[in-house]
Amino acid sequence: MDSDSIKEKIALKKEIRDMIQQREFLKNELEQIVRLATTDSDMVSTIMTKRTKLTEFSCYEKLVKTFSRRCFQLSKNEYAYRQMFVLANLCQFSIDEDVVVEAMNSVCPEDRVVAGIF
């Protein structure tokens, strides 16, 4: 193995490690939002993992727009986009959307919109 391929291998490992860390960061942020928005700690796991059928479209639209504007820019975050089932679950489990928005405001700093988690 020549030095260029070793450097390339090291760079790729770092890139993968960074990506995994960014994904974990996003999941942790979502879980914090869910924990703040719900009073039932048993419900957190269900909301974070279950995929329910979406019927509460206006709630979902409000949460997605707020999340994209406040936390993670969905147009630049394929992984964040794939996690939007969590917001759908919050709506489907009848968690008050204003409470969820307040949780997003608490978890996501006003001056931070993360782009580029894939």
C-alpha positions as a printed Julia matrix, in Angstrom:
118×3 Matrix{Float64}:
   0.0    0.0    0.0
   1.51   3.34  -0.98
   1.34   6.49   1.16
  -1.4    8.08  -0.98
  -3.76   5.14  -0.48
  -3.0    5.11   3.27
  -3.81   8.83   3.47
  -6.97   8.24   1.46
  -8.01   5.39   3.77
  -7.44   7.57   6.85
  -9.43  10.42   5.29
 -12.33   8.12   4.43
 -12.4    6.65   7.94
 -12.51  10.17   9.39
 -15.31  11.13   7.0
 -17.36   8.08   8.02
 -16.7    8.7   11.73
 -17.78  12.36  11.35
 -20.94  11.32   9.51
 -21.86   8.83  12.23
 -21.29  11.5   14.9
 -23.47  13.99  13.02
 -26.27  11.43  12.68
 -26.09  10.65  16.4
 -26.2   14.37  17.14
 -29.36  14.73  15.05
 -31.02  11.72  16.71
 -30.14  13.06  20.15
 -31.6   16.46  19.28
 -34.82  14.82  18.09
 -35.02  12.71  21.23
 -34.57  15.81  23.4
 -37.42  17.48  21.53
 -39.64  14.43  22.05
 -38.75  14.21  25.76
 -39.59  17.88  26.3
 -42.85  17.62  24.35
 -44.21  14.5   26.04
 -44.96  13.84  29.67
 -44.94  10.06  29.24
 -41.38   8.7   29.24
 -42.62   5.32  27.97
 -44.0    7.05  24.88
 -40.58   8.46  23.89
 -39.27   5.11  22.62
 -42.42   4.48  20.6
 -42.34   7.94  19.03
 -38.65   7.58  18.19
 -38.99   4.17  16.5
 -42.53   3.47  15.27
 -43.7    4.51  11.83
 -47.36   5.44  11.9
 -49.66   6.41   9.07
 -49.82  10.18   8.76
 -53.28  11.72   8.91
 -52.54  14.91  10.85
 -51.17  16.84   7.9
 -51.47  20.43   9.17
 -49.68  19.55  12.42
 -46.98  17.69  10.51
 -46.47  20.53   8.04
 -46.06  23.06  10.87
 -43.56  20.85  12.71
 -41.52  20.06   9.6
 -41.31  23.72   8.59
 -40.27  24.74  12.09
 -37.73  21.91  12.38
 -36.2   22.75   8.99
 -36.06  26.46   9.75
 -34.91  26.15  13.36
 -32.89  22.93  13.7
 -31.77  21.1   10.57
 -32.28  22.4    7.05
 -34.11  19.47   5.43
 -33.26  20.41   1.85
 -29.59  19.88   2.74
 -29.98  16.95   5.14
 -31.06  13.69   3.58
 -30.66  11.87   6.9
 -32.7   14.49   8.78
 -35.4   14.21   6.13
 -35.57  10.45   6.7
 -36.14  11.06  10.43
 -39.29  13.12   9.92
 -41.41  10.1   10.87
 -40.68  11.2   14.46
 -42.51  14.48  13.86
 -45.35  12.59  12.19
 -45.58  10.38  15.26
 -45.79  13.39  17.56
 -48.78  14.58  15.54
 -50.37  11.13  15.37
 -50.04  10.67  19.14
 -51.84  14.01  19.6
 -48.93  15.85  21.18
 -49.86  19.53  21.08
 -47.98  21.07  18.15
 -47.33  24.32  20.04
 -45.67  22.3   22.82
 -43.48  20.56  20.2
 -42.54  23.9   18.61
 -41.62  25.23  22.06
 -39.46  22.12  22.6
 -37.73  22.76  19.26
 -37.1   26.34  20.3
 -35.54  25.12  23.54
 -33.36  22.42  21.97
 -32.24  24.16  18.79
 -30.37  27.45  19.31
 -31.81  30.36  17.38
 -28.65  30.98  15.38
 -28.01  27.36  14.37
 -29.31  25.59  11.31
 -27.25  22.51  10.58
 -26.76  21.63   6.93
 -25.15  18.64   5.37
 -25.81  15.5    7.43
 -26.17  12.58   5.04
